[in-house]
Amino acid sequence: MEDEKIVALYQARQEAAIVCTAEKYGGRLRSLSLHIVEDRETAEECENDTYWEAWSRIPPHDPKGYLYAFLARITRHISLNCCRDRSRLKRQAFILELTGEMEQCIPDGEDTQAQAEARELGEILDDFLRQLPEEKRNVFLRRYWYLDSIPQIAQQFWMTPGAVRTMLSRIRKELRERLQKEAYVL
């Protein structure tokens, strides 16, 4: 079923929306969550919580053109919260490491001004990622969106861990330069 029709079911408050969402995206959402929480049962709980959250957010949101991205963002957020709630110290340390890497490029959004600039930053990031070659974009997303480890990425892309680290370092540098060029305050 097309995303527009699924969103229309959510807006009409028909429970079939959840069934259609699970059929179309359930496996991908569960896999995304599993990468973060590293436990199958918890990943399934996060997937189910995603459906509930989507039910409560549609409407007012209308993600017809980006339903999977909308759901994946919810799943990722729920999974990260689940990690924090369950005190998975090793996983939290890994997430903090990734956060530290990205803080070199993107400032924390705690103050009001940073929140107001969030949309602008999102547009810059989207454009930056679109302009990257496919392999670089995929490596960057695997690391910072899906939270894959360097060895996992290296294996998936037939690279050495050192090559992955170097590539990510260069991409972060390019991103930092792009943000400076766009006059985005770092």
C-alpha positions as CSV (number, residue, x, y, z in Angstrom):
1,M,0.0,0.0,0.0
2,E,1.3,3.5,-0.8
3,D,2.3,5.8,2.0
4,E,-0.4,8.4,1.1
5,K,-3.1,5.8,1.7
6,I,-1.6,4.6,4.9
7,V,-1.4,8.2,6.2
8,A,-5.0,8.7,5.1
9,L,-6.0,5.6,7.2
10,Y,-4.2,7.2,10.2
11,Q,-6.0,10.4,9.7
12,A,-9.4,8.6,9.4
13,R,-8.5,6.8,12.7
14,Q,-8.8,3.4,11.1
15,E,-6.8,0.6,12.9
16,A,-5.9,-0.8,9.5
17,A,-3.3,1.9,9.3
18,I,-1.2,0.1,12.0
19,V,-1.6,-3.3,10.2
20,C,-0.5,-1.7,6.9
21,T,2.4,0.1,8.5
22,A,3.5,-3.2,10.2
23,E,3.3,-5.1,6.9
24,K,5.2,-2.5,4.9
25,Y,7.8,-1.2,7.4
26,G,7.7,-3.5,10.4
27,G,10.9,-5.4,9.5
28,R,12.9,-2.3,8.8
29,L,11.8,-0.6,12.0
30,R,12.5,-3.7,14.1
31,S,16.0,-4.0,12.5
32,L,16.7,-0.3,13.2
33,S,15.7,-0.7,16.8
34,L,17.6,-4.0,17.2
35,H,20.8,-2.2,16.1
36,I,20.3,0.2,19.0
37,V,18.9,-1.9,21.8
38,E,20.7,-5.2,20.9
39,D,17.8,-7.3,22.2
40,R,15.1,-8.8,20.0
41,E,12.2,-8.6,22.5
42,T,13.0,-5.0,23.3
43,A,13.3,-4.2,19.6
44,E,9.8,-5.6,19.1
45,E,8.5,-3.5,22.0
46,C,10.1,-0.4,20.4
47,E,8.5,-1.3,17.1
48,N,5.0,-1.6,18.8
49,D,5.6,1.7,20.6
50,T,6.4,3.3,17.3
51,Y,2.9,2.4,16.0
52,W,1.3,3.9,19.1
53,E,3.4,7.0,18.8
54,A,2.5,7.3,15.0
55,W,-1.1,6.9,15.9
56,S,-1.0,9.8,18.3
57,R,1.1,12.0,16.0
58,I,-0.9,11.6,12.8
59,P,-2.7,14.0,12.8
60,P,-1.6,16.7,13.3
61,H,1.5,15.6,11.3
62,D,1.0,14.6,7.7
63,P,4.0,12.6,6.6
64,K,2.7,11.4,3.2
65,G,5.9,12.0,1.4
66,Y,8.2,10.7,4.1
67,L,6.3,8.1,6.2
68,Y,9.3,5.7,6.6
69,A,11.6,8.6,7.7
70,F,8.9,9.8,10.1
71,L,8.5,6.3,11.6
72,A,12.3,5.6,11.7
73,R,12.8,8.8,13.7
74,I,10.2,7.7,16.2
75,T,11.7,4.2,16.4
76,R,15.2,5.6,16.9
77,H,14.1,8.0,19.6
78,I,12.1,5.3,21.5
79,S,15.1,2.8,21.2
80,L,17.6,5.3,22.5
81,N,15.3,6.2,25.4
82,C,14.9,2.5,26.1
83,C,18.7,2.1,26.2
84,R,18.9,5.0,28.7
85,D,16.1,3.6,30.8
86,R,17.6,0.2,31.1
87,S,21.0,1.5,32.0
88,R,22.9,-0.2,29.2
89,L,26.2,1.5,30.2
90,K,28.2,-0.1,27.4
91,R,25.7,1.0,24.8
92,Q,25.4,4.4,26.3
93,A,29.1,4.9,26.2
94,F,29.0,4.0,22.5
95,I,26.2,6.5,21.9
96,L,28.1,9.2,23.8
97,E,31.2,8.5,21.7
98,L,29.2,9.1,18.5
99,T,27.6,12.2,20.0
100,G,31.1,13.5,20.8
101,E,32.2,12.9,17.2
102,M,29.3,14.8,15.8
103,E,29.6,17.7,18.4
104,Q,32.8,18.6,16.5
105,C,30.5,19.6,13.6
106,I,27.1,20.4,15.1
107,P,26.5,22.3,18.3
108,D,24.1,21.1,21.1
109,G,20.6,22.4,20.6
110,E,19.7,23.3,24.2
111,D,19.1,27.0,23.9
112,T,16.2,28.6,22.2
113,Q,18.2,30.1,19.3
114,A,19.6,26.7,18.4
115,Q,16.1,25.2,18.4
116,A,14.9,28.0,16.1
117,E,17.8,27.2,13.7
118,A,17.0,23.4,13.7
119,R,15.0,23.6,10.5
120,E,17.8,25.5,8.7
121,L,20.4,23.0,10.0
122,G,18.1,20.1,8.8
123,E,18.0,21.6,5.3
124,I,21.8,22.1,5.2
125,L,22.4,18.5,6.4
126,D,19.9,17.1,3.8
127,D,21.6,19.0,1.0
128,F,25.0,18.0,2.2
129,L,24.1,14.3,2.4
130,R,22.4,14.5,-1.1
131,Q,25.7,15.8,-2.6
132,L,27.9,13.1,-1.1
133,P,28.7,10.1,-3.2
134,E,26.4,7.2,-2.4
135,E,29.1,5.1,-0.6
136,K,30.1,8.0,1.7
137,R,26.5,8.9,2.4
138,N,25.7,5.3,3.3
139,V,28.8,5.0,5.6
140,F,27.9,8.3,7.3
141,L,24.3,7.2,7.8
142,R,25.2,3.7,9.0
143,R,27.4,5.3,11.7
144,Y,25.4,8.3,12.8
145,W,21.8,7.3,12.1
146,Y,21.9,3.5,12.5
147,L,24.7,3.6,15.1
148,D,26.7,0.8,13.5
149,S,30.2,0.2,14.8
150,I,33.3,0.8,12.7
151,P,33.9,-2.9,12.3
152,Q,30.3,-3.5,11.2
153,I,30.6,-0.8,8.6
154,A,34.0,-2.0,7.4
155,Q,32.6,-5.5,6.9
156,Q,29.4,-4.3,5.2
157,F,31.3,-2.0,2.7
158,W,34.4,-4.2,2.2
159,M,36.7,-1.7,3.8
160,T,39.3,-1.8,6.6
161,P,38.3,-0.2,9.9
162,G,41.0,2.4,9.4
163,A,39.6,3.4,6.0
164,V,36.1,3.8,7.6
165,R,37.5,6.0,10.4
166,T,39.4,8.1,7.8
167,M,36.4,8.4,5.6
168,L,34.1,9.5,8.5
169,S,36.7,12.0,9.7
170,R,36.9,13.5,6.3
171,I,33.1,13.7,5.9
172,R,32.9,15.4,9.3
173,K,35.5,17.9,8.2
174,E,33.6,18.5,5.0
175,L,30.4,18.9,7.0
176,R,32.0,21.4,9.4
177,E,33.4,23.4,6.4
178,R,29.9,23.4,4.8
179,L,28.3,24.6,8.0
180,Q,30.9,27.4,8.2
181,K,30.3,28.3,4.6
182,E,26.6,28.5,5.2
183,A,27.4,30.8,8.1
184,Y,25.9,28.3,10.5
185,V,27.4,29.2,13.9
186,L,29.4,26.4,15.4
